[in-house]
Amino acid sequence: MGTLSVRENLYFSAALRLTNSMKLAEKKRLVEKVIGELGLTGFAGTKVGTEFICGVSGGERKRTNIGMELIIEPQ
């Protein structure tokens, strides 16, 4: 979602895709881990953006989308 920041998008993905039995602290740890692994630390608070709202670059947007998939820790 373009109106959310990179971190908020990852939290949103974690909230929807991870089990309810997982503690909130663990979900937050996973989000921060993915942000660090994908080199998004400097942009974590920046809005992703839309065609009407300026946001992160195209590469950072792609890494955010990849991070939303990595949240579930695939094999």
All heavy atoms as a GROMACS GRO file, in nm:
protein
  569
    1MET      N    1   0.083  -0.118   0.000
    1MET     CA    2   0.000   0.000   0.000
    1MET      C    3   0.088   0.124   0.000
    1MET      O    4   0.176   0.136   0.084
    1MET     CB    5  -0.090   0.000   0.123
    1MET     CG    6  -0.198  -0.103   0.117
    1MET     SD    7  -0.317  -0.071   0.244
    1MET     CE    8  -0.318  -0.226   0.325
    2GLY      N    9   0.062   0.211  -0.091
    2GLY     CA   10   0.147   0.327  -0.109
    2GLY      C   11   0.138   0.431  -0.001
    2GLY      O   12   0.229   0.511   0.016
    3THR      N   13   0.031   0.432   0.076
    3THR     CA   14   0.017   0.534   0.181
    3THR      C   15   0.082   0.492   0.312
    3THR      O   16   0.088   0.572   0.404
    3THR     CB   17  -0.132   0.565   0.206
    3THR    OG1   18  -0.198   0.444   0.242
    3THR    CG2   19  -0.196   0.625   0.082
    4LEU      N   20   0.131   0.369   0.319
    4LEU     CA   21   0.200   0.322   0.439
    4LEU      C   22   0.351   0.327   0.419
    4LEU      O   23   0.400   0.322   0.306
    4LEU     CB   24   0.159   0.177   0.469
    4LEU     CG   25   0.012   0.152   0.500
    4LEU    CD1   26  -0.011   0.002   0.521
    4LEU    CD2   27  -0.033   0.229   0.622
    5SER      N   28   0.424   0.332   0.529
    5SER     CA   29   0.569   0.329   0.521
    5SER      C   30   0.615   0.186   0.494
    5SER      O   31   0.536   0.091   0.503
    5SER     CB   32   0.631   0.380   0.652
    5SER     OG   33   0.610   0.287   0.756
    6VAL      N   34   0.742   0.171   0.465
    6VAL     CA   35   0.801   0.039   0.441
    6VAL      C   36   0.777  -0.050   0.564
    6VAL      O   37   0.728  -0.162   0.552
    6VAL     CB   38   0.951   0.051   0.410
    6VAL    CG1   39   1.018  -0.085   0.408
    6VAL    CG2   40   0.973   0.125   0.279
    7ARG      N   41   0.807   0.002   0.682
    7ARG     CA   42   0.791  -0.076   0.806
    7ARG      C   43   0.644  -0.112   0.829
    7ARG      O   44   0.611  -0.225   0.865
    7ARG     CB   45   0.846   0.003   0.925
    7ARG     CG   46   0.834  -0.072   1.058
    7ARG     CD   47   0.902   0.001   1.172
    7ARG     NE   48   1.045  -0.020   1.165
    7ARG     CZ   49   1.135   0.075   1.146
    7ARG    NH1   50   1.098   0.199   1.132
    7ARG    NH2   51   1.264   0.046   1.141
    8GLU      N   52   0.554  -0.018   0.806
    8GLU     CA   53   0.412  -0.043   0.825
    8GLU      C   54   0.361  -0.150   0.729
    8GLU      O   55   0.279  -0.235   0.767
    8GLU     CB   56   0.332   0.086   0.807
    8GLU     CG   57   0.353   0.187   0.918
    8GLU     CD   58   0.297   0.324   0.886
    8GLU    OE1   59   0.278   0.355   0.767
    8GLU    OE2   60   0.274   0.400   0.981
    9ASN      N   61   0.409  -0.150   0.605
    9ASN     CA   62   0.370  -0.253   0.509
    9ASN      C   63   0.416  -0.391   0.557
    9ASN      O   64   0.341  -0.488   0.546
    9ASN     CB   65   0.430  -0.223   0.372
    9ASN     CG   66   0.338  -0.142   0.286
    9ASN    OD1   67   0.228  -0.183   0.255
    9ASN    ND2   68   0.382  -0.024   0.248
   10LEU      N   69   0.537  -0.398   0.610
   10LEU     CA   70   0.587  -0.526   0.658
   10LEU      C   71   0.510  -0.572   0.782
   10LEU      O   72   0.479  -0.690   0.797
   10LEU     CB   73   0.737  -0.518   0.684
   10LEU     CG   74   0.822  -0.498   0.558
   10LEU    CD1   75   0.967  -0.475   0.596
   10LEU    CD2   76   0.810  -0.614   0.463
   11TYR      N   77   0.477  -0.479   0.873
   11TYR     CA   78   0.396  -0.514   0.990
   11TYR      C   79   0.258  -0.563   0.946
   11TYR      O   80   0.205  -0.658   1.002
   11TYR     CB   81   0.379  -0.394   1.082
   11TYR     CG   82   0.496  -0.364   1.173
   11TYR    CD1   83   0.527  -0.234   1.207
   11TYR    CD2   84   0.576  -0.466   1.226
   11TYR    CE1   85   0.634  -0.205   1.290
   11TYR    CE2   86   0.683  -0.437   1.309
   11TYR     CZ   87   0.711  -0.307   1.341
   11TYR     OH   88   0.817  -0.278   1.423
   12PHE      N   89   0.201  -0.497   0.847
   12PHE     CA   90   0.070  -0.536   0.796
   12PHE      C   91   0.074  -0.677   0.740
   12PHE      O   92  -0.012  -0.760   0.768
   12PHE     CB   93   0.025  -0.435   0.690
   12PHE     CG   94  -0.112  -0.460   0.634
   12PHE    CD1   95  -0.224  -0.435   0.710
   12PHE    CD2   96  -0.128  -0.507   0.505
   12PHE    CE1   97  -0.351  -0.457   0.660
   12PHE    CE2   98  -0.254  -0.530   0.453
   12PHE     CZ   99  -0.366  -0.505   0.531
   13SER      N  100   0.176  -0.707   0.662
   13SER     CA  101   0.192  -0.840   0.606
   13SER      C  102   0.210  -0.944   0.717
   13SER      O  103   0.151  -1.052   0.711
   13SER     CB  104   0.312  -0.843   0.511
   13SER     OG  105   0.330  -0.970   0.455
   14ALA      N  106   0.290  -0.910   0.817
   14ALA     CA  107   0.312  -1.002   0.929
   14ALA      C  108   0.181  -1.028   1.005
   14ALA      O  109   0.152  -1.142   1.041
   14ALA     CB  110   0.418  -0.946   1.023
   15ALA      N  111   0.104  -0.924   1.026
   15ALA     CA  112  -0.022  -0.938   1.100
   15ALA      C  113  -0.120  -1.028   1.026
   15ALA      O  114  -0.193  -1.106   1.087
   15ALA     CB  115  -0.084  -0.801   1.125
   16LEU      N  116  -0.121  -1.020   0.893
   16LEU     CA  117  -0.214  -1.100   0.815
   16LEU      C  118  -0.167  -1.243   0.790
   16LEU      O  119  -0.249  -1.334   0.784
   16LEU     CB  120  -0.240  -1.033   0.680
   16LEU     CG  121  -0.320  -0.903   0.682
   16LEU    CD1  122  -0.332  -0.848   0.541
   16LEU    CD2  123  -0.456  -0.925   0.743
   17ARG      N  124  -0.038  -1.261   0.776
   17ARG     CA  125   0.012  -1.389   0.727
   17ARG      C  126   0.072  -1.480   0.833
   17ARG      O  127   0.086  -1.599   0.809
   17ARG     CB  128   0.113  -1.364   0.616
   17ARG     CG  129   0.047  -1.286   0.502
   17ARG     CD  130   0.138  -1.260   0.390
   17ARG     NE  131   0.155  -1.383   0.314
   17ARG     CZ  132   0.248  -1.400   0.223
   17ARG    NH1  133   0.331  -1.303   0.195
   17ARG    NH2  134   0.258  -1.513   0.158
   18LEU      N  135   0.108  -1.425   0.948
   18LEU     CA  136   0.164  -1.509   1.053
   18LEU      C  137   0.054  -1.553   1.149
   18LEU      O  138  -0.049  -1.486   1.162
   18LEU     CB  139   0.274  -1.433   1.128
   18LEU     CG  140   0.395  -1.394   1.044
   18LEU    CD1  141   0.491  -1.308   1.124
   18LEU    CD2  142   0.467  -1.517   0.991
   19THR      N  143   0.076  -1.663   1.217
   19THR     CA  144  -0.028  -1.718   1.304
   19THR      C  145  -0.056  -1.627   1.422
   19THR      O  146   0.030  -1.552   1.468
   19THR     CB  147   0.015  -1.856   1.357
   19THR    OG1  148   0.132  -1.840   1.438
   19THR    CG2  149   0.043  -1.952   1.244
   20ASN      N  150  -0.179  -1.637   1.472
   20ASN     CA  151  -0.218  -1.558   1.589
   20ASN      C  152  -0.148  -1.605   1.716
   20ASN      O  153  -0.140  -1.531   1.813
   20ASN     CB  154  -0.370  -1.563   1.609
   20ASN     CG  155  -0.443  -1.486   1.501
   20ASN    OD1  156  -0.389  -1.392   1.443
   20ASN    ND2  157  -0.566  -1.525   1.475
   21SER      N  158  -0.100  -1.727   1.716
   21SER     CA  159  -0.030  -1.780   1.834
   21SER      C  160   0.109  -1.719   1.850
   21SER      O  161   0.168  -1.725   1.957
   21SER     CB  162  -0.020  -1.932   1.826
   21SER     OG  163   0.056  -1.971   1.714
   22MET      N  164   0.161  -1.659   1.743
   22MET     CA  165   0.292  -1.594   1.750
   22MET      C  166   0.279  -1.462   1.824
   22MET      O  167   0.188  -1.384   1.798
   22MET     CB  168   0.349  -1.571   1.611
   22MET     CG  169   0.488  -1.511   1.611
   22MET     SD  170   0.552  -1.486   1.445
   22MET     CE  171   0.609  -1.650   1.408
   23LYS      N  172   0.368  -1.437   1.917
   23LYS     CA  173   0.363  -1.315   1.997
   23LYS      C  174   0.396  -1.193   1.913
   23LYS      O  175   0.471  -1.201   1.815
   23LYS     CB  176   0.459  -1.325   2.115
   23LYS     CG  177   0.420  -1.432   2.213
   23LYS     CD  178   0.515  -1.436   2.329
   23LYS     CE  179   0.471  -1.545   2.426
   23LYS     NZ  180   0.558  -1.554   2.542
   24LEU      N  181   0.342  -1.080   1.953
   24LEU     CA  182   0.365  -0.954   1.882
   24LEU      C  183   0.513  -0.919   1.879
   24LEU      O  184   0.564  -0.872   1.777
   24LEU     CB  185   0.284  -0.841   1.948
   24LEU     CG  186   0.294  -0.704   1.884
   24LEU    CD1  187   0.243  -0.708   1.741
   24LEU    CD2  188   0.217  -0.603   1.965
   25ALA      N  189   0.583  -0.944   1.989
   25ALA     CA  190   0.726  -0.914   1.994
   25ALA      C  191   0.804  -0.994   1.891
   25ALA      O  192   0.898  -0.945   1.829
   25ALA     CB  193   0.781  -0.940   2.134
   26GLU      N  194   0.764  -1.119   1.871
   26GLU     CA  195   0.830  -1.204   1.771
   26GLU      C  196   0.802  -1.152   1.630
   26GLU      O  197   0.890  -1.152   1.544
   26GLU     CB  198   0.782  -1.348   1.786
   26GLU     CG  199   0.845  -1.445   1.689
   26GLU     CD  200   0.994  -1.466   1.710
   26GLU    OE1  201   1.047  -1.429   1.815
   26GLU    OE2  202   1.058  -1.518   1.617
   27LYS      N  203   0.680  -1.109   1.604
   27LYS     CA  204   0.647  -1.053   1.474
   27LYS      C  205   0.729  -0.927   1.446
   27LYS      O  206   0.781  -0.908   1.337
   27LYS     CB  207   0.497  -1.020   1.466
   27LYS     CG  208   0.409  -1.143   1.461
   27LYS     CD  209   0.262  -1.106   1.458
   27LYS     CE  210   0.176  -1.230   1.462
   27LYS     NZ  211   0.032  -1.199   1.459
   28LYS      N  212   0.743  -0.842   1.547
   28LYS     CA  213   0.822  -0.721   1.532
   28LYS      C  214   0.968  -0.755   1.506
   28LYS      O  215   1.034  -0.690   1.425
   28LYS     CB  216   0.809  -0.632   1.656
   28LYS     CG  217   0.676  -0.564   1.666
   28LYS     CD  218   0.670  -0.471   1.786
   28LYS     CE  219   0.537  -0.398   1.791
   28LYS     NZ  220   0.533  -0.301   1.900
   29ARG      N  221   1.020  -0.857   1.574
   29ARG     CA  222   1.158  -0.899   1.553
   29ARG      C  223   1.178  -0.946   1.409
   29ARG      O  224   1.278  -0.912   1.345
   29ARG     CB  225   1.195  -1.011   1.651
   29ARG     CG  226   1.343  -1.049   1.645
   29ARG     CD  227   1.372  -1.179   1.716
   29ARG     NE  228   1.307  -1.294   1.654
   29ARG     CZ  229   1.348  -1.353   1.541
   29ARG    NH1  230   1.451  -1.305   1.475
   29ARG    NH2  231   1.284  -1.458   1.492
   30LEU      N  232   1.083  -1.022   1.358
   30LEU     CA  233   1.092  -1.069   1.219
   30LEU      C  234   1.091  -0.953   1.120
   30LEU      O  235   1.166  -0.952   1.023
   30LEU     CB  236   0.976  -1.164   1.187
   30LEU     CG  237   0.990  -1.307   1.235
   30LEU    CD1  238   0.860  -1.382   1.214
   30LEU    CD2  239   1.104  -1.376   1.164
   31VAL      N  240   1.005  -0.854   1.145
   31VAL     CA  241   0.997  -0.737   1.056
   31VAL      C  242   1.130  -0.663   1.056
   31VAL      O  243   1.184  -0.630   0.949
   31VAL     CB  244   0.882  -0.644   1.098
   31VAL    CG1  245   0.892  -0.510   1.029
   31VAL    CG2  246   0.748  -0.709   1.069
   32GLU      N  247   1.187  -0.639   1.172
   32GLU     CA  248   1.314  -0.568   1.180
   32GLU      C  249   1.427  -0.649   1.116
   32GLU      O  250   1.516  -0.592   1.053
   32GLU     CB  251   1.348  -0.532   1.325
   32GLU     CG  252   1.250  -0.435   1.387
   32GLU     CD  253   1.237  -0.304   1.310
   32GLU    OE1  254   1.337  -0.254   1.257
   32GLU    OE2  255   1.123  -0.253   1.302
   33LYS      N  256   1.421  -0.781   1.129
   33LYS     CA  257   1.522  -0.868   1.066
   33LYS      C  258   1.515  -0.856   0.914
   33LYS      O  259   1.618  -0.841   0.848
   33LYS     CB  260   1.497  -1.013   1.109
   33LYS     CG  261   1.588  -1.114   1.046
   33LYS     CD  262   1.549  -1.254   1.090
   33LYS     CE  263   1.618  -1.357   1.002
   33LYS     NZ  264   1.562  -1.490   1.020
   34VAL      N  265   1.395  -0.859   0.858
   34VAL     CA  266   1.378  -0.849   0.713
   34VAL      C  267   1.423  -0.712   0.664
   34VAL      O  268   1.489  -0.700   0.561
   34VAL     CB  269   1.231  -0.878   0.673
   34VAL    CG1  270   1.204  -0.841   0.530
   34VAL    CG2  271   1.199  -1.024   0.698
   35ILE      N  272   1.389  -0.607   0.738
   35ILE     CA  273   1.431  -0.472   0.700
   35ILE      C  274   1.584  -0.465   0.692
   35ILE      O  275   1.640  -0.411   0.597
   35ILE     CB  276   1.376  -0.367   0.799
   35ILE    CG1  277   1.225  -0.350   0.777
   35ILE    CG2  278   1.447  -0.233   0.785
   35ILE    CD1  279   1.156  -0.263   0.881
   36GLY      N  280   1.651  -0.522   0.791
   36GLY     CA  281   1.797  -0.522   0.791
   36GLY      C  282   1.856  -0.605   0.678
   36GLY      O  283   1.952  -0.564   0.613
   37GLU      N  284   1.799  -0.723   0.655
   37GLU     CA  285   1.851  -0.812   0.551
   37GLU      C  286   1.838  -0.752   0.411
   37GLU      O  287   1.922  -0.776   0.325
   37GLU     CB  288   1.778  -0.946   0.555
   37GLU     CG  289   1.816  -1.033   0.672
   37GLU     CD  290   1.736  -1.163   0.678
   37GLU    OE1  291   1.635  -1.175   0.606
   37GLU    OE2  292   1.776  -1.250   0.757
   38LEU      N  293   1.734  -0.675   0.389
   38LEU     CA  294   1.710  -0.618   0.256
   38LEU      C  295   1.767  -0.478   0.240
   38LEU      O  296   1.750  -0.416   0.135
   38LEU     CB  297   1.560  -0.617   0.226
   38LEU     CG  298   1.495  -0.755   0.215
   38LEU    CD1  299   1.346  -0.742   0.194
   38LEU    CD2  300   1.558  -0.835   0.102
   39GLY      N  301   1.837  -0.430   0.341
   39GLY     CA  302   1.899  -0.298   0.331
   39GLY      C  303   1.800  -0.183   0.326
   39GLY      O  304   1.824  -0.083   0.260
   40LEU      N  305   1.688  -0.198   0.396
   40LEU     CA  306   1.585  -0.095   0.397
   40LEU      C  307   1.585  -0.011   0.524
   40LEU      O  308   1.493   0.066   0.547
   40LEU     CB  309   1.447  -0.160   0.378
   40LEU     CG  310   1.423  -0.227   0.244
   40LEU    CD1  311   1.297  -0.312   0.248
   40LEU    CD2  312   1.416  -0.124   0.134
   41THR      N  313   1.688  -0.025   0.606
   41THR     CA  314   1.692   0.044   0.734
   41THR      C  315   1.678   0.195   0.720
   41THR      O  316   1.602   0.258   0.793
   41THR     CB  317   1.823   0.010   0.809
   41THR    OG1  318   1.835  -0.132   0.817
   41THR    CG2  319   1.824   0.069   0.947
   42GLY      N  320   1.745   0.253   0.625
   42GLY     CA  321   1.741   0.398   0.606
   42GLY      C  322   1.609   0.448   0.550
   42GLY      O  323   1.579   0.567   0.557
   43PHE      N  324   1.529   0.358   0.496
   43PHE     CA  325   1.403   0.398   0.432
   43PHE      C  326   1.281   0.341   0.503
   43PHE      O  327   1.170   0.353   0.452
   43PHE     CB  328   1.401   0.348   0.286
   43PHE     CG  329   1.525   0.385   0.211
   43PHE    CD1  330   1.625   0.292   0.190
   43PHE    CD2  331   1.543   0.513   0.163
   43PHE    CE1  332   1.740   0.325   0.122
   43PHE    CE2  333   1.657   0.548   0.094
   43PHE     CZ  334   1.757   0.454   0.074
   44ALA      N  335   1.301   0.277   0.617
   44ALA     CA  336   1.193   0.208   0.685
   44ALA      C  337   1.077   0.300   0.722
   44ALA      O  338   0.962   0.258   0.723
   44ALA     CB  339   1.244   0.136   0.810
   45GLY      N  340   1.104   0.426   0.748
   45GLY     CA  341   1.000   0.519   0.785
   45GLY      C  342   0.942   0.597   0.668
   45GLY      O  343   0.850   0.676   0.685
   46THR      N  344   0.991   0.572   0.548
   46THR     CA  345   0.947   0.645   0.428
   46THR      C  346   0.826   0.576   0.368
   46THR      O  347   0.821   0.454   0.358
   46THR     CB  348   1.060   0.649   0.324
   46THR    OG1  349   1.176   0.704   0.385
   46THR    CG2  350   1.021   0.732   0.204
   47LYS      N  351   0.730   0.654   0.325
   47LYS     CA  352   0.611   0.598   0.258
   47LYS      C  353   0.653   0.532   0.128
   47LYS      O  354   0.742   0.578   0.059
   47LYS     CB  355   0.509   0.706   0.232
   47LYS     CG  356   0.452   0.766   0.360
   47LYS     CD  357   0.319   0.827   0.336
   47LYS     CE  358   0.262   0.890   0.461
   47LYS     NZ  359   0.240   0.800   0.571
   48VAL      N  360   0.586   0.423   0.094
   48VAL     CA  361   0.616   0.352  -0.030
   48VAL      C  362   0.580   0.438  -0.149
   48VAL      O  363   0.655   0.447  -0.245
   48VAL     CB  364   0.544   0.215  -0.033
   48VAL    CG1  365   0.560   0.149  -0.168
   48VAL    CG2  366   0.598   0.126   0.077
   49GLY      N  367   0.467   0.504  -0.144
   49GLY     CA  368   0.427   0.596  -0.250
   49GLY      C  369   0.332   0.534  -0.351
   49GLY      O  370   0.317   0.414  -0.362
   50THR      N  371   0.265   0.624  -0.423
   50THR     CA  372   0.173   0.586  -0.530
   50THR      C  373   0.203   0.676  -0.649
   50THR      O  374   0.300   0.752  -0.647
   50THR     CB  375   0.027   0.607  -0.489
   50THR    OG1  376   0.004   0.746  -0.467
   50THR    CG2  377  -0.009   0.528  -0.364
   51GLU      N  378   0.118   0.670  -0.750
   51GLU     CA  379   0.139   0.760  -0.864
   51GLU      C  380   0.114   0.906  -0.825
   51GLU      O  381   0.158   0.996  -0.894
   51GLU     CB  382   0.052   0.719  -0.982
   51GLU     CG  383  -0.097   0.721  -0.956
   51GLU     CD  384  -0.151   0.589  -0.902
   51GLU    OE1  385  -0.074   0.498  -0.872
   51GLU    OE2  386  -0.273   0.581  -0.888
   52PHE      N  387   0.045   0.928  -0.712
   52PHE     CA  388   0.015   1.064  -0.667
   52PHE      C  389   0.100   1.109  -0.548
   52PHE      O  390   0.110   1.227  -0.521
   52PHE     CB  391  -0.133   1.077  -0.629
   52PHE     CG  392  -0.224   1.038  -0.740
   52PHE    CD1  393  -0.299   0.923  -0.733
   52PHE    CD2  394  -0.234   1.117  -0.854
   52PHE    CE1  395  -0.384   0.886  -0.836
   52PHE    CE2  396  -0.319   1.081  -0.958
   52PHE     CZ  397  -0.393   0.966  -0.949
   53ILE      N  398   0.159   1.014  -0.476
   53ILE     CA  399   0.239   1.043  -0.358
   53ILE      C  400   0.382   0.999  -0.382
   53ILE      O  401   0.407   0.882  -0.415
   53ILE     CB  402   0.184   0.967  -0.235
   53ILE    CG1  403   0.038   1.007  -0.207
   53ILE    CG2  404   0.270   0.993  -0.112
   53ILE    CD1  405  -0.029   0.920  -0.102
   54CYS      N  406   0.478   1.090  -0.366
   54CYS     CA  407   0.619   1.053  -0.382
   54CYS      C  408   0.659   0.959  -0.269
   54CYS      O  409   0.615   0.974  -0.155
   54CYS     CB  410   0.707   1.177  -0.379
   54CYS     SG  411   0.689   1.278  -0.525
   55GLY      N  412   0.741   0.863  -0.299
   55GLY     CA  413   0.783   0.766  -0.199
   55GLY      C  414   0.922   0.713  -0.230
   55GLY      O  415   1.005   0.783  -0.287
   56VAL      N  416   0.944   0.589  -0.193
   56VAL     CA  417   1.075   0.526  -0.213
   56VAL      C  418   1.098   0.500  -0.362
   56VAL      O  419   1.005   0.507  -0.443
   56VAL     CB  420   1.085   0.395  -0.133
   56VAL    CG1  421   1.077   0.421   0.016
   56VAL    CG2  422   0.979   0.295  -0.174
   57SER      N  423   1.221   0.466  -0.396
   57SER     CA  424   1.255   0.439  -0.537
   57SER      C  425   1.196   0.305  -0.581
   57SER      O  426   1.147   0.226  -0.499
   57SER     CB  427   1.408   0.437  -0.554
   57SER     OG  428   1.462   0.320  -0.495
   58GLY      N  429   1.206   0.277  -0.708
   58GLY     CA  430   1.154   0.152  -0.763
   58GLY      C  431   1.221   0.029  -0.704
   58GLY      O  432   1.156  -0.070  -0.675
   59GLY      N  433   1.352   0.036  -0.686
   59GLY     CA  434   1.424  -0.077  -0.628
   59GLY      C  435   1.386  -0.101  -0.483
   59GLY      O  436   1.373  -0.216  -0.439
   60GLU      N  437   1.368   0.008  -0.408
   60GLU     CA  438   1.327  -0.006  -0.268
   60GLU      C  439   1.185  -0.059  -0.259
   60GLU      O  440   1.152  -0.138  -0.170
   60GLU     CB  441   1.339   0.129  -0.198
   60GLU     CG  442   1.483   0.172  -0.183
   60GLU     CD  443   1.501   0.323  -0.172
   60GLU    OE1  444   1.402   0.397  -0.184
   60GLU    OE2  445   1.616   0.365  -0.153
   61ARG      N  446   1.101  -0.020  -0.354
   61ARG     CA  447   0.963  -0.072  -0.358
   61ARG      C  448   0.965  -0.222  -0.384
   61ARG      O  449   0.893  -0.298  -0.321
   61ARG     CB  450   0.885   0.000  -0.467
   61ARG     CG  451   0.740  -0.046  -0.477
   61ARG     CD  452   0.672   0.017  -0.596
   61ARG     NE  453   0.685   0.160  -0.599
   61ARG     CZ  454   0.586   0.244  -0.567
   61ARG    NH1  455   0.469   0.197  -0.535
   61ARG    NH2  456   0.606   0.374  -0.571
   62LYS      N  457   1.051  -0.266  -0.476
   62LYS     CA  458   1.062  -0.410  -0.506
   62LYS      C  459   1.113  -0.487  -0.385
   62LYS      O  460   1.063  -0.595  -0.354
   62LYS     CB  461   1.154  -0.433  -0.625
   62LYS     CG  462   1.092  -0.395  -0.757
   62LYS     CD  463   1.187  -0.420  -0.872
   62LYS     CE  464   1.126  -0.370  -1.002
   62LYS     NZ  465   1.216  -0.388  -1.115
   63ARG      N  466   1.213  -0.431  -0.316
   63ARG     CA  467   1.265  -0.498  -0.196
   63ARG      C  468   1.160  -0.504  -0.086
   63ARG      O  469   1.153  -0.602  -0.012
   63ARG     CB  470   1.391  -0.429  -0.146
   63ARG     CG  471   1.511  -0.459  -0.234
   63ARG     CD  472   1.637  -0.405  -0.176
   63ARG     NE  473   1.644  -0.263  -0.214
   63ARG     CZ  474   1.718  -0.174  -0.153
   63ARG    NH1  475   1.792  -0.206  -0.050
   63ARG    NH2  476   1.719  -0.048  -0.193
   64THR      N  477   1.074  -0.402  -0.077
   64THR     CA  478   0.965  -0.405   0.020
   64THR      C  479   0.869  -0.518  -0.013
   64THR      O  480   0.826  -0.592   0.076
   64THR     CB  481   0.891  -0.270   0.022
   64THR    OG1  482   0.983  -0.166   0.058
   64THR    CG2  483   0.776  -0.271   0.121
   65ASN      N  484   0.835  -0.534  -0.140
   65ASN     CA  485   0.746  -0.643  -0.181
   65ASN      C  486   0.809  -0.779  -0.154
   65ASN      O  487   0.740  -0.872  -0.111
   65ASN     CB  488   0.710  -0.630  -0.330
   65ASN     CG  489   0.613  -0.518  -0.355
   65ASN    OD1  490   0.533  -0.484  -0.270
   65ASN    ND2  491   0.622  -0.458  -0.472
   66ILE      N  492   0.938  -0.791  -0.177
   66ILE     CA  493   1.007  -0.916  -0.147
   66ILE      C  494   1.003  -0.942   0.003
   66ILE      O  495   0.979  -1.054   0.048
   66ILE     CB  496   1.153  -0.912  -0.199
   66ILE    CG1  497   1.152  -0.914  -0.352
   66ILE    CG2  498   1.235  -1.028  -0.143
   66ILE    CD1  499   1.285  -0.882  -0.415
   67GLY      N  500   1.024  -0.837   0.082
   67GLY     CA  501   1.019  -0.849   0.227
   67GLY      C  502   0.883  -0.894   0.278
   67GLY      O  503   0.874  -0.972   0.373
   68MET      N  504   0.778  -0.849   0.212
   68MET     CA  505   0.643  -0.890   0.251
   68MET      C  506   0.625  -1.041   0.231
   68MET      O  507   0.548  -1.104   0.303
   68MET     CB  508   0.539  -0.810   0.173
   68MET     CG  509   0.537  -0.664   0.215
   68MET     SD  510   0.429  -0.560   0.116
   68MET     CE  511   0.269  -0.611   0.178
   69GLU      N  512   0.696  -1.098   0.136
   69GLU     CA  513   0.691  -1.243   0.115
   69GLU      C  514   0.786  -1.316   0.210
   69GLU      O  515   0.756  -1.427   0.255
   69GLU     CB  516   0.725  -1.278  -0.029
   69GLU     CG  517   0.626  -1.224  -0.132
   69GLU     CD  518   0.486  -1.274  -0.110
   69GLU    OE1  519   0.468  -1.394  -0.078
   69GLU    OE2  520   0.392  -1.193  -0.123
   70LEU      N  521   0.899  -1.255   0.242
   70LEU     CA  522   0.996  -1.319   0.332
   70LEU      C  523   0.951  -1.323   0.477
   70LEU      O  524   1.006  -1.397   0.556
   70LEU     CB  525   1.132  -1.248   0.322
   70LEU     CG  526   1.208  -1.266   0.190
   70LEU    CD1  527   1.336  -1.183   0.193
   70LEU    CD2  528   1.239  -1.412   0.166
   71ILE      N  529   0.852  -1.242   0.511
   71ILE     CA  530   0.801  -1.239   0.649
   71ILE      C  531   0.760  -1.379   0.695
   71ILE      O  532   0.776  -1.413   0.811
   71ILE     CB  533   0.683  -1.139   0.658
   71ILE    CG1  534   0.733  -0.996   0.664
   71ILE    CG2  535   0.591  -1.168   0.776
   71ILE    CD1  536   0.811  -0.960   0.788
   72ILE      N  537   0.707  -1.460   0.606
   72ILE     CA  538   0.660  -1.592   0.647
   72ILE      C  539   0.774  -1.693   0.656
   72ILE      O  540   0.748  -1.810   0.684
   72ILE     CB  541   0.548  -1.643   0.553
   72ILE    CG1  542   0.597  -1.655   0.410
   72ILE    CG2  543   0.426  -1.554   0.563
   72ILE    CD1  544   0.500  -1.727   0.320
   73GLU      N  545   0.895  -1.649   0.631
   73GLU     CA  546   1.014  -1.734   0.638
   73GLU      C  547   1.000  -1.861   0.554
   73GLU      O  548   0.997  -1.972   0.608
   73GLU     CB  549   1.048  -1.769   0.782
   73GLU     CG  550   1.084  -1.648   0.864
   73GLU     CD  551   1.127  -1.683   1.005
   73GLU    OE1  552   1.057  -1.761   1.072
   73GLU    OE2  553   1.232  -1.631   1.046
   74PRO      N  554   0.992  -1.845   0.421
   74PRO     CA  555   0.981  -1.964   0.335
   74PRO      C  556   1.109  -2.047   0.339
   74PRO      O  557   1.214  -1.998   0.380
   74PRO     CB  558   0.958  -1.904   0.196
   74PRO     CG  559   1.020  -1.769   0.202
   74PRO     CD  560   1.002  -1.722   0.345
   75GLN      N  561   1.099  -2.169   0.296
   75GLN     CA  562   1.214  -2.262   0.300
   75GLN      C  563   1.326  -2.214   0.211
   75GLN      O  564   1.319  -2.162   0.111
   75GLN     CB  565   1.168  -2.399   0.254
   75GLN     CG  566   1.063  -2.456   0.342
   75GLN     CD  567   1.114  -2.563   0.436
   75GLN    OE1  568   1.221  -2.615   0.415
   75GLN    NE2  569   1.039  -2.593   0.537
   0.00000   0.00000   0.00000
